Amino acid sequence: MLFAGVDAGGTTTRVAVHDASGARAGYGTAGGGNPAAHGSVAAGAAVAAALRQALHGLDSARVTASVAGVAGAVDGFDAVLRRIWAEHGLRHSPRLVSDVDVAYAAGTRAPSGTLLLAGTGAAAARFADRALDGVADGLGWLLGDEGVGFWIGRAGVRAAVRAMDNGAPYGPLAELVSARFGASGPPRRRAEHIVRLAQADRMSLAATAPLVARAATMGDPLAGEIVRDAAGRLVAAAARLHRSGPIVLAGGILTSDGPVRQAVLGLLTGPGRLPALREVPCVVTARDGAGAASWLAALDHRGERRAGDAHPRFTDPETSPTPTP
């Protein structure tokens, strides 16, 4: 028997197919599969394209169970998935869950614990017996998602233009922001140029977030302060929810090594641990989301006793080689 898992996000959709042991049998990728961001038609097309790749060379009738983790799932998207599954010869429709469920499962097999997600958006979520039991932040780029993406980019650009306005000595952050926006000349002229472009395209601020991390690694004090503030906001969201079990770090900002991840780890487990965390938690990093969704499908069908131990093979591509036919 085979199990299929979908991890559909705003920029990338991934589909994994595994056998019962957790060995990978197929994998596919496509563009963004978030229906709220791209519309159900485009999101469905992305899922279908990734599924088609993952099933290449496989007997689709062998897929016994599926789980689809979809960011921004809208009403009626489950019907879209049922149609796609039928068109590809899969007999059993997928169970639709959120991307948060998949992100948590990508880090641990523990039924209870906390997810801290920091990527395009930011959210913390508590799970109890695999059921979502509380959420913090995840309120979108305009009013929430503190500590990631737009929030970091805006803070970086604001710090840079204020330094220019004050006539402060330039540091790496101001230079990187100036280059990103094509600003040159005297400090005040640079600041005004950046402000005009940012007001014309506010999402250009989100694209500057990596520059803050880069400037922080170069020792820029303004960037370092933003990184520490971002980490504090992320960890505070997790601390509001955490009761027991592991804390899973997910999302590009927390799964790749960088200053925000290092600052978050310090606040979770280091000497400067946040006082709200009564004890040092076990902190793990999420791995492959599509593999985690496939594992959830196996868990649905086979139960904890038979599927639980295979979790590492489902979620870690390095330990789930494609089986020999």
VOBA-1610 file (N, C-alpha, C; in pm, whole numbers, padded with zeros to 5 digits, always signed):
BEGIN
Met+00084-00119+00000Met+00000+00000+00000Met+00087+00124+00000Leu+00032+00235-00052Leu+00102+00362-00058Leu+00019+00470+00010Phe+00090+00576+00054Phe+00024+00688+00119Phe+00074+00817+00054Ala-00019+00910+00034Ala+00014+01035-00032Ala-00008+01153+00062Gly+00081+01252+00055Gly+00069+01370+00138Gly+00093+01496+00057Val+00016+01599+00087Val+00025+01728+00017Val+00062+01835+00118Asp+00158+01919+00079Asp+00193+02038+00156Asp+00183+02156+00060Ala+00068+02225+00062Ala+00041+02332-00033Ala+00051+02466+00037Gly+00149+02546+00000Gly+00169+02677+00060Gly+00152+02789-00040Gly+00187+02910+00000Gly+00166+03025-00084Gly+00258+03031-00204Thr+00379+02974-00194Thr+00474+02980-00304Thr+00503+02844-00368Thr+00491+02737-00291Thr+00527+02605-00341Thr+00427+02501-00293Thr+00398+02405-00382Thr+00317+02289-00348Thr+00403+02164-00364Arg+00401+02079-00262Arg+00478+01955-00266Arg+00387+01837-00239Val+00409+01728-00311Val+00334+01604-00289Val+00434+01490-00274Ala+00418+01410-00170Ala+00505+01295-00146Ala+00421+01168-00142Val+00476+01061-00193Val+00414+00929-00186Val+00514+00835-00120His+00468+00763-00019His+00554+00669+00055His+00488+00534+00067Asp+00572+00432+00087Asp+00514+00302+00122Asp+00497+00296+00273Ala+00447+00185+00323Ala+00413+00175+00464Ala+00534+00185+00556Ser+00652+00153+00504Ser+00773+00162+00587Ser+00825+00305+00597Gly+00774+00393+00514Gly+00822+00530+00511Gly+00917+00558+00398Ala+00950+00458+00317Ala+01038+00481+00203Ala+00964+00561+00097Arg+01032+00657+00042Arg+00969+00743-00058Arg+00955+00670-00191Ala+00834+00678-00247Ala+00807+00616-00376Ala+00792+00719-00487Gly+00760+00843-00451Gly+00745+00946-00552Gly+00736+01083-00488Tyr+00771+01186-00567Tyr+00770+01322-00513Tyr+00747+01419-00628Gly+00669+01523-00601Gly+00642+01623-00704Gly+00631+01762-00645Thr+00664+01863-00724Thr+00654+02001-00679Thr+00588+02085-00787Ala+00524+02193-00745Ala+00461+02287-00837Ala+00453+02422-00768Gly+00384+02517-00830Gly+00372+02651-00776Gly+00280+02658-00656Gly+00248+02779-00615Gly+00168+02802-00495Gly+00032+02735-00500Gly-00004+02672-00387Gly-00131+02601-00378Gly-00223+02655-00272Asn-00207+02783-00236Asn-00293+02847-00136Asn-00416+02904-00207Pro-00535+02846-00185Pro-00655+02892-00256Pro-00692+03036-00222Ala-00668+03077-00098Ala-00703+03214-00060Ala-00616+03315-00133Ala-00492+03278-00161Ala-00399+03370-00228Ala-00409+03364-00379His-00432+03244-00434His-00425+03225-00579His-00559+03190-00643Gly-00661+03163-00561Gly-00788+03117-00616Gly-00790+02965-00623Ser-00910+02907-00612Ser-00922+02762-00608Ser-00877+02695-00737Val-00900+02761-00850Val-00864+02700-00979Val-00713+02688-00991Ala-00641+02797-00966Ala-00495+02794-00977Ala-00433+02703-00871Ala-00486+02710-00748Ala-00433+02625-00641Ala-00456+02478-00673Gly-00574+02446-00724Gly-00603+02308-00762Gly-00512+02261-00873Ala-00483+02349-00969Ala-00393+02311-01077Ala-00253+02282-01026Ala-00208+02357-00926Ala-00076+02333-00868Ala-00071+02198-00796Val-00175+02170-00719Val-00181+02040-00651Val-00183+01926-00753Ala-00263+01943-00858Ala-00272+01839-00961Ala-00137+01815-01029Ala-00065+01924-01058Ala+00064+01910-01125Ala+00165+01838-01036Ala+00169+01874-00907Ala+00262+01808-00816Ala+00222+01662-00794Leu+00092+01636-00785Leu+00045+01498-00767Leu+00082+01412-00888Arg+00066+01468-01007Arg+00098+01393-01129Arg+00246+01354-01130Gln+00332+01446-01090Gln+00475+01413-01082Gln+00501+01303-00980Ala+00438+01315-00864Ala+00464+01219-00756Ala+00416+01078-00792Leu+00311+01070-00872Leu+00254+00939-00907Leu+00318+00878-01032His+00410+00950-01094His+00469+00900-01217His+00531+00762-01197Gly+00489+00667-01280Gly+00541+00532-01272Gly+00480+00446-01164Leu+00385+00499-01087Leu+00322+00425-00978Leu+00179+00386-01016Asp+00131+00282-00954Asp-00009+00241-00969Asp-00091+00322-00868Ser-00167+00420-00917Ser-00241+00508-00827Ser-00344+00434-00744Ala-00385+00319-00791Ala-00484+00240-00716Ala-00426+00187-00586Arg-00293+00187-00573Arg-00229+00139-00450Arg-00231+00242-00339Val-00267+00368-00372Val-00271+00474-00270Val-00392+00450-00180Thr-00363+00412-00057Thr-00468+00370+00036Thr-00529+00486+00113Ala-00449+00588+00142Ala-00498+00703+00218Ala-00413+00824+00184Ser-00473+00943+00197Ser-00403+01067+00166Ser-00443+01175+00266Val-00350+01265+00291Val-00378+01385+00370Val-00326+01505+00294Ala-00408+01609+00284Ala-00368+01731+00215Ala-00364+01846+00314Gly-00244+01897+00340Gly-00228+02014+00424Gly-00224+02138+00335Val-00324+02223+00349Val-00339+02336+00257Val-00347+02466+00334Ala-00258+02559+00303Ala-00265+02693+00361Ala-00377+02770+00292Gly-00458+02841+00369Gly-00562+02924+00310Gly-00674+02847+00245Ala-00704+02726+00295Ala-00813+02647+00236Ala-00945+02722+00250Val-01018+02732+00141Val-01146+02802+00139Val-01259+02700+00127Asp-01381+02747+00154Asp-01496+02659+00142Asp-01504+02601+00000Gly-01524+02472-00006Gly-01536+02405-00134Gly-01407+02349-00189Phe-01292+02378-00125Phe-01167+02328-00180Phe-01154+02177-00161Asp-01222+02123-00061Asp-01221+01978-00045Asp-01283+01910-00166Ala-01385+01973-00226Ala-01447+01917-00346Ala-01350+01923-00464Val-01270+02030-00471Val-01167+02041-00575Val-01068+01927-00562Leu-01026+01898-00439Leu-00930+01788-00417Leu-00992+01653-00451Arg-01118+01633-00418Arg-01183+01506-00452Arg-01184+01484-00602Arg-01212+01589-00676Arg-01213+01578-00822Arg-01073+01545-00876Ile-00972+01613-00824Ile-00835+01587-00869Ile-00795+01443-00839Trp-00828+01397-00721Trp-00794+01259-00685Trp-00861+01159-00779Ala-00988+01182-00810Ala-01060+01093-00900Ala-01000+01095-01040Glu-00963+01214-01088Glu-00904+01226-01222Glu-00770+01155-01232His-00702+01139-01121His-00572+01071-01121His-00581+00925-01079Gly-00702+00874-01070Gly-00722+00732-01043Gly-00705+00692-00898Leu-00707+00787-00805Leu-00697+00754-00663Leu-00838+00727-00611Arg-00853+00615-00546Arg-00986+00570-00504Arg-01035+00638-00377His-00942+00686-00296His-00980+00741-00166His-00945+00889-00162Ser-01044+00974-00140Ser-01023+01119-00136Ser-00935+01156-00016Pro-00863+01266-00026Pro-00773+01304+00084Pro-00848+01368+00200Arg-00791+01355+00319Arg-00840+01429+00435Arg-00774+01566+00432Leu-00855+01672+00435Leu-00804+01808+00426Leu-00774+01861+00566Val-00650+01907+00588Val-00610+01968+00715Val-00540+02100+00682Ser-00503+02175+00783Ser-00434+02302+00759Ser-00284+02278+00745Asp-00216+02380+00692Asp-00070+02372+00682Asp-00005+02368+00819Val-00075+02420+00920Val-00022+02417+01057Val-00013+02273+01107Asp-00114+02192+01080Asp-00112+02051+01121Asp+00008+01979+01060Val+00032+02005+00932Val+00141+01939+00861Val+00276+01987+00913Ala+00287+02118+00938Ala+00414+02172+00988Ala+00450+02111+01123Tyr+00352+02095+01210Tyr+00378+02035+01341Tyr+00423+01890+01323Ala+00351+01814+01241Ala+00386+01673+01221Ala+00521+01657+01152Ala+00567+01760+01080Ala+00697+01753+01015Ala+00812+01756+01115Gly+00782+01792+01239Gly+00887+01800+01339Gly+00883+01692+01443Thr+00766+01631+01467Thr+00756+01536+01577Thr+00639+01440+01557Arg+00651+01323+01618Arg+00539+01230+01623Arg+00460+01246+01752Ala+00506+01333+01841Ala+00438+01353+01969Ala+00297+01408+01945Pro+00196+01353+02008Pro+00059+01401+01985Pro+00031+01538+02044Ser+00110+01580+02142Ser+00087+01708+02208Ser+00217+01789+02213Gly+00207+01917+02185Gly+00322+02005+02185Gly+00285+02137+02121Thr+00387+02213+02081Thr+00366+02348+02030Thr+00443+02368+01900Leu+00379+02435+01807Leu+00443+02472+01681Leu+00474+02621+01683Leu+00594+02658+01640Leu+00630+02798+01618Leu+00669+02810+01472Leu+00585+02878+01396Leu+00601+02889+01251Leu+00643+03030+01214Ala+00751+03043+01140Ala+00801+03173+01098Ala+00854+03161+00956Gly+00777+03210+00863Gly+00816+03207+00722Gly+00762+03333+00657Thr+00672+03314+00559Thr+00602+03429+00504Thr+00515+03493+00611Gly+00450+03409+00692Gly+00370+03454+00805Gly+00428+03400+00934Ala+00366+03438+01045Ala+00412+03393+01177Ala+00293+03351+01260Ala+00306+03235+01325Ala+00199+03187+01412Ala+00257+03085+01509Ala+00194+03074+01624Ala+00223+02966+01718Ala+00094+02888+01734Ala+00106+02758+01755Ala-00012+02673+01769Ala+00016+02564+01870Arg-00082+02538+01956Arg-00070+02430+02054Arg-00155+02313+02006Phe-00096+02191+02017Phe-00167+02069+01981Phe-00185+01982+02105Ala-00302+01925+02119Ala-00332+01830+02226Ala-00395+01708+02163Asp-00328+01593+02176Asp-00375+01469+02113Asp-00402+01490+01965Arg-00310+01558+01899Arg-00309+01586+01755Arg-00421+01681+01711Ala-00493+01739+01803Ala-00597+01836+01769Ala-00548+01976+01801Leu-00575+02069+01714Leu-00536+02208+01737Leu-00610+02261+01858Asp-00534+02313+01956Asp-00592+02351+02084Asp-00568+02498+02118Gly-00515+02575+02026Gly-00492+02718+02051Gly-00398+02775+01947Val-00420+02902+01913Val-00337+02969+01813Val-00303+03109+01863Ala-00182+03153+01837Ala-00139+03289+01867Ala-00081+03352+01741Asp-00114+03477+01718Asp-00077+03553+01599Asp-00133+03483+01474Gly-00057+03481+01364Gly-00115+03433+01240Gly-00223+03528+01190Leu-00208+03657+01218Leu-00312+03756+01189Leu-00287+03832+01059Gly-00191+03786+00979Gly-00167+03848+00851Gly-00066+03961+00856Trp-00013+03994+00740Trp+00100+04087+00733Trp+00064+04228+00775Leu-00062+04270+00757Leu-00096+04409+00785Leu-00107+04436+00935Leu-00170+04343+01008Leu-00198+04366+01151Leu-00125+04268+01243Gly-00061+04169+01189Gly+00004+04068+01274Gly+00128+04012+01208Asp+00146+03880+01222Asp+00266+03811+01170Asp+00393+03880+01218Glu+00397+03907+01348Glu+00508+03983+01404Glu+00635+03898+01411Gly+00743+03956+01363Gly+00873+03891+01371Gly+00918+03824+01243Val+00841+03836+01134Val+00880+03774+01007Val+00844+03865+00890Gly+00895+03827+00772Gly+00852+03885+00647Gly+00834+04036+00645Phe+00711+04079+00624Phe+00680+04221+00613Phe+00721+04296+00738Trp+00699+04237+00855Trp+00732+04303+00981Trp+00881+04334+00988Ile+00965+04235+00955Ile+01110+04255+00959Ile+01153+04355+00853Gly+01100+04339+00731Gly+01138+04429+00624Gly+01102+04573+00653Arg+00981+04595+00704Arg+00940+04732+00738Arg+01029+04789+00847Ala+01058+04710+00949Ala+01144+04758+01057Ala+01282+04793+01005Gly+01334+04714+00912Gly+01466+04741+00858Gly+01470+04868+00775Val+01370+04885+00689Val+01366+05005+00605Val+01343+05128+00692Arg+01256+05118+00790Arg+01229+05231+00878Arg+01356+05272+00954Ala+01429+05174+01005Ala+01552+05205+01077Ala+01653+05271+00984Ala+01660+05224+00859Ala+01756+05279+00765Ala+01723+05424+00729Val+01596+05451+00697Val+01561+05588+00655Val+01568+05684+00774Arg+01541+05637+00893Arg+01554+05724+01010Arg+01701+05758+01035Ala+01788+05661+01015Ala+01931+05689+01030Ala+01976+05792+00927Met+01925+05780+00805Met+01959+05878+00701Met+01902+06015+00737Asp+01781+06017+00787Asp+01717+06144+00823Asp+01790+06213+00937Asn+01843+06132+01028Asn+01914+06188+01144Asn+02059+06224+01112Gly+02103+06187+00993Gly+02242+06213+00957Gly+02339+06123+01029Ala+02289+06008+01079Ala+02376+05915+01151Ala+02474+05848+01054Pro+02588+05802+01103Pro+02683+05732+01015Pro+02618+05609+00953Tyr+02648+05586+00827Tyr+02590+05471+00758Tyr+02650+05341+00810Gly+02564+05241+00825Gly+02608+05107+00857Gly+02567+05015+00744Pro+02594+04885+00755Pro+02558+04791+00650Pro+02409+04791+00616Leu+02322+04806+00717Leu+02179+04802+00690Leu+02137+04915+00596Ala+02179+05038+00626Ala+02142+05151+00541Ala+02198+05136+00401Glu+02319+05084+00390Glu+02378+05065+00257Glu+02302+04959+00178Leu+02268+04849+00242Leu+02195+04742+00173Leu+02056+04789+00131Val+01988+04862+00218Val+01855+04913+00184Val+01864+05013+00070Ser+01965+05101+00074Ser+01983+05197-00034Ser+02004+05126-00168Ala+02087+05025-00168Ala+02113+04951-00291Ala+01987+04881-00341Arg+01910+04824-00247Arg+01787+04752-00284Arg+01688+04845-00353Phe+01678+04969-00308Phe+01583+05064-00365Phe+01646+05157-00469Gly+01772+05135-00501Gly+01839+05217-00600Gly+01856+05362-00558Ala+01877+05385-00428Ala+01890+05520-00375Ala+02037+05560-00369Ser+02063+05685-00406Ser+02200+05735-00402Ser+02195+05884-00368Gly+02313+05943-00349Gly+02320+06084-00320Gly+02326+06112-00171Pro+02299+06237-00131Pro+02302+06274+00011Pro+02200+06193+00092Pro+02220+06182+00224Pro+02134+06100+00308Pro+01985+06133+00295Arg+01950+06262+00301Arg+01808+06298+00296Arg+01747+06260+00160Arg+01821+06277+00054Arg+01770+06239-00078Arg+01748+06088-00086Arg+01840+06014-00029Arg+01823+05868-00027Arg+01696+05830+00048Ala+01678+05890+00165Ala+01560+05857+00246Ala+01431+05888+00172Glu+01424+06004+00109Glu+01302+06042+00038Glu+01274+05948-00079His+01379+05908-00149His+01363+05815-00261His+01307+05681-00213Ile+01362+05629-00105Ile+01316+05501-00051Ile+01172+05511-00004Val+01137+05621+00063Val+01000+05640+00112Val+00901+05641-00004Arg+00933+05710-00112Arg+00842+05716-00227Arg+00818+05576-00285Leu+00925+05500-00303Leu+00909+05366-00361Leu+00834+05273-00266Ala+00861+05283-00138Ala+00793+05196-00040Ala+00645+05228-00034Gln+00609+05356-00043Gln+00468+05393-00040Gln+00396+05348-00167Ala+00467+05347-00279Ala+00407+05304-00405Ala+00387+05153-00410Asp+00475+05078-00343Asp+00467+04932-00342Asp+00504+04883-00203Arg+00404+04874-00116Arg+00433+04839+00023Arg+00491+04699+00037Met+00460+04609-00057Met+00512+04473-00045Met+00662+04468-00076Ser+00716+04579-00131Ser+00861+04582-00150Ser+00933+04577-00016Leu+00861+04614+00091Leu+00923+04609+00223Leu+00951+04465+00265Ala+00859+04374+00233Ala+00879+04234+00271Ala+01005+04177+00206Ala+01033+04221+00084Ala+01149+04169+00012Ala+01281+04211+00075Thr+01277+04311+00163Thr+01401+04356+00227Thr+01432+04280+00355Ala+01344+04191+00398Ala+01367+04117+00522Ala+01501+04042+00522Pro+01539+03973+00412Pro+01670+03906+00414Pro+01788+04002+00434Leu+01769+04127+00393Leu+01877+04224+00410Leu+01904+04253+00557Val+01797+04249+00638Val+01814+04272+00781Val+01899+04160+00842Ala+01867+04036+00804Ala+01945+03922+00855Ala+02091+03933+00809Arg+02109+03973+00684Arg+02246+03985+00632Arg+02322+04094+00707Ala+02256+04208+00727Ala+02322+04318+00799Ala+02354+04279+00942Ala+02264+04201+01005Ala+02288+04156+01143Ala+02413+04069+01150Thr+02432+03980+01052Thr+02552+03895+01052Thr+02677+03977+01026Met+02660+04096+00969Met+02774+04185+00944Met+02802+04276+01063Gly+02722+04261+01167Gly+02746+04337+01289Gly+02675+04470+01297Asp+02578+04495+01210Asp+02507+04622+01215Asp+02422+04628+01341Pro+02438+04729+01427Pro+02363+04733+01553Pro+02213+04751+01533Leu+02172+04829+01433Leu+02028+04847+01408Leu+01964+04715+01367Ala+02030+04644+01277Ala+01978+04514+01233Ala+01976+04414+01347Gly+02080+04415+01430Gly+02084+04324+01544Gly+01969+04348+01641Glu+01935+04474+01661Glu+01823+04506+01749Glu+01692+04456+01691Ile+01674+04469+01559Ile+01552+04420+01494Ile+01542+04268+01507Val+01653+04200+01486Val+01653+04054+01498Val+01614+04011+01639Arg+01670+04076+01739Arg+01637+04040+01877Arg+01490+04067+01907Asp+01439+04177+01857Asp+01298+04209+01877Asp+01209+04106+01807Ala+01245+04069+01685Ala+01168+03970+01610Ala+01164+03837+01686Ala+01280+03792+01732Ala+01286+03666+01805Ala+01204+03672+01932Gly+01210+03786+02003Gly+01132+03799+02125Gly+00983+03790+02101Arg+00935+03849+01991Arg+00792+03844+01960Arg+00750+03701+01922Leu+00834+03633+01846Leu+00802+03496+01807Leu+00795+03404+01928Val+00896+03411+02014Val+00900+03323+02130Val+00789+03358+02229Ala+00755+03485+02241Ala+00646+03523+02330Ala+00514+03461+02285Ala+00492+03453+02155Ala+00370+03390+02104Ala+00367+03242+02140Ala+00481+03174+02126Ala+00486+03033+02162Ala+00468+03013+02312Ala+00530+03100+02390Ala+00523+03087+02536Ala+00381+03104+02588Arg+00300+03185+02521Arg+00162+03203+02563Arg+00082+03074+02554Leu+00124+02984+02467Leu+00046+02862+02443Leu+00107+02737+02503His+00240+02734+02514His+00309+02609+02544His+00274+02556+02684Arg+00242+02429+02690Arg+00213+02361+02816Arg+00312+02248+02841Ser+00329+02161+02741Ser+00418+02046+02755Ser+00451+01995+02617Gly+00542+01899+02612Gly+00582+01840+02486Gly+00685+01924+02414Pro+00719+01885+02291Pro+00823+01958+02217Pro+00771+02089+02160Ile+00864+02176+02126Ile+00834+02294+02046Ile+00896+02271+01909Val+00814+02272+01805Val+00859+02249+01668Val+00882+02383+01600Leu+01002+02403+01548Leu+01033+02522+01471Leu+01010+02494+01323Ala+00927+02575+01259Ala+00893+02553+01119Ala+00894+02685+01044Gly+00895+02677+00911Gly+00902+02796+00827Gly+01046+02829+00793Gly+01065+02892+00679Gly+01200+02915+00629Gly+01291+02991+00723Ile+01236+03085+00801Ile+01320+03165+00890Ile+01375+03083+01005Leu+01299+02981+01049Leu+01341+02902+01165Leu+01399+02765+01129Thr+01387+02724+01004Thr+01446+02595+00967Thr+01582+02611+00899Ser+01616+02732+00860Ser+01749+02757+00803Ser+01830+02840+00902Asp+01958+02811+00905Asp+02044+02879+01003Asp+02053+03028+00969Gly+02036+03110+01068Gly+02040+03254+01048Gly+02026+03323+01182Pro+02039+03455+01185Pro+02037+03525+01313Pro+01904+03516+01388Val+01790+03513+01317Val+01662+03503+01388Val+01648+03365+01452Arg+01682+03261+01379Arg+01676+03126+01437Arg+01767+03115+01560Gln+01889+03167+01549Gln+01981+03158+01662Gln+01929+03235+01783Ala+01868+03352+01757Ala+01812+03430+01868Ala+01693+03359+01930Val+01611+03296+01848Val+01496+03220+01900Val+01543+03103+01985Leu+01642+03030+01937Leu+01695+02917+02015Leu+01750+02965+02148Gly+01815+03080+02148Gly+01867+03132+02274Gly+01757+03165+02372Leu+01645+03220+02324Leu+01534+03254+02413Leu+01457+03131+02459Leu+01466+03022+02383Leu+01396+02899+02421Leu+01477+02811+02514Thr+01608+02803+02489Thr+01689+02705+02562Thr+01815+02761+02625Gly+01851+02885+02593Gly+01977+02940+02641Gly+01967+03004+02778Pro+02076+03065+02823Pro+02077+03131+02955Pro+01975+03244+02965Gly+01944+03307+02851Gly+01845+03415+02853Gly+01705+03368+02823Arg+01677+03244+02860Arg+01546+03184+02829Arg+01432+03269+02884Leu+01327+03278+02804Leu+01211+03358+02843Leu+01151+03305+02973Pro+01130+03391+03073Pro+01079+03346+03203Pro+00944+03276+03195Ala+00862+03309+03093Ala+00730+03247+03081Ala+00740+03097+03056Leu+00855+03050+03006Leu+00875+02907+02987Leu+00928+02849+03119Arg+00842+02778+03187Arg+00876+02731+03322Arg+00991+02632+03323Glu+01007+02558+03214Glu+01117+02462+03205Glu+01173+02464+03064Val+01295+02419+03047Val+01357+02418+02915Val+01285+02317+02826Pro+01224+02361+02716Pro+01152+02267+02631Pro+01245+02189+02540Cys+01196+02077+02491Cys+01264+02005+02384Cys+01230+02077+02253Val+01332+02127+02185Val+01310+02203+02062Val+01358+02120+01943Val+01270+02101+01846Val+01303+02024+01726Val+01270+02108+01603Thr+01329+02072+01491Thr+01310+02147+01367Thr+01227+02064+01270Ala+01127+02128+01210Ala+01043+02059+01112Ala+01125+02020+00989Arg+01087+01906+00932Arg+01155+01860+00811Arg+01058+01867+00693Asp+01043+01762+00617Asp+00964+01769+00494Asp+00814+01767+00524Gly+00743+01873+00484Gly+00601+01882+00511Gly+00517+01784+00434Ala+00551+01762+00306Ala+00475+01665+00227Ala+00492+01525+00284Gly+00613+01492+00327Gly+00636+01363+00392Gly+00558+01351+00521Ala+00546+01461+00595Ala+00469+01460+00719Ala+00320+01436+00689Ala+00269+01498+00583Ala+00129+01475+00545Ala+00108+01330+00505Ser+00206+01273+00435Ser+00197+01131+00399Ser+00198+01043+00524Trp+00279+01082+00623Trp+00282+01007+00749Trp+00148+01017+00821Leu+00087+01135+00820Leu-00046+01148+00882Leu-00147+01057+00814Ala-00134+01041+00683Ala-00224+00949+00612Ala-00200+00806+00657Ala-00072+00769+00673Ala-00041+00635+00722Ala-00091+00616+00865Leu-00079+00720+00944Leu-00128+00715+01082Leu-00279+00694+01086Asp-00351+00764+00997Asp-00496+00746+00988Asp-00531+00600+00960His-00454+00539+00871His-00489+00405+00824His-00432+00294+00911Arg-00310+00313+00962Arg-00242+00204+01031Arg-00238+00221+01182Gly-00262+00341+01232Gly-00262+00362+01376Gly-00123+00390+01430Glu-00120+00439+01554Glu+00005+00481+01618Glu+00105+00367+01631Arg+00059+00250+01668Arg+00151+00140+01696Arg+00230+00101+01572Arg+00164+00096+01456Arg+00232+00051+01335Arg+00297+00165+01256Ala+00243+00285+01266Ala+00298+00395+01185Ala+00392+00486+01263Gly+00381+00486+01395Gly+00455+00583+01474Gly+00605+00578+01455Asp+00664+00460+01460Asp+00809+00447+01453Asp+00865+00485+01316Ala+00780+00488+01214Ala+00828+00519+01079Ala+00835+00670+01054His+00797+00750+01151His+00792+00895+01131His+00921+00954+01074Pro+01040+00920+01125Pro+01162+00980+01070Pro+01183+00949+00923Arg+01144+00831+00880Arg+01164+00794+00740Arg+01069+00871+00648Phe+00950+00897+00695Phe+00855+00976+00615Phe+00901+01121+00601Thr+00952+01179+00707Thr+00976+01323+00709Thr+01116+01365+00671Asp+01212+01274+00668Asp+01350+01309+00636Asp+01387+01243+00503Pro+01401+01321+00395Pro+01434+01261+00265Pro+01562+01179+00267Glu+01657+01214+00352Glu+01783+01141+00354Glu+01767+01000+00410Thr+01660+00979+00487Thr+01639+00845+00542Thr+01520+00776+00478Ser+01469+00834+00367Ser+01356+00769+00299Ser+01388+00751+00152Pro+01486+00665+00120Pro+01521+00646-00021Pro+01408+00583-00099Thr+01403+00615-00227Thr+01300+00557-00312Thr+01321+00406-00319Pro+01215+00326-00292Pro+01230+00181-00291Pro+01255+00125-00432Thr+01326+00015-00438Thr+01349-00052-00566Thr+01223-00125-00608Pro+01176-00106-00733Pro+01054-00173-00779Pro+01068-00324-00770
//
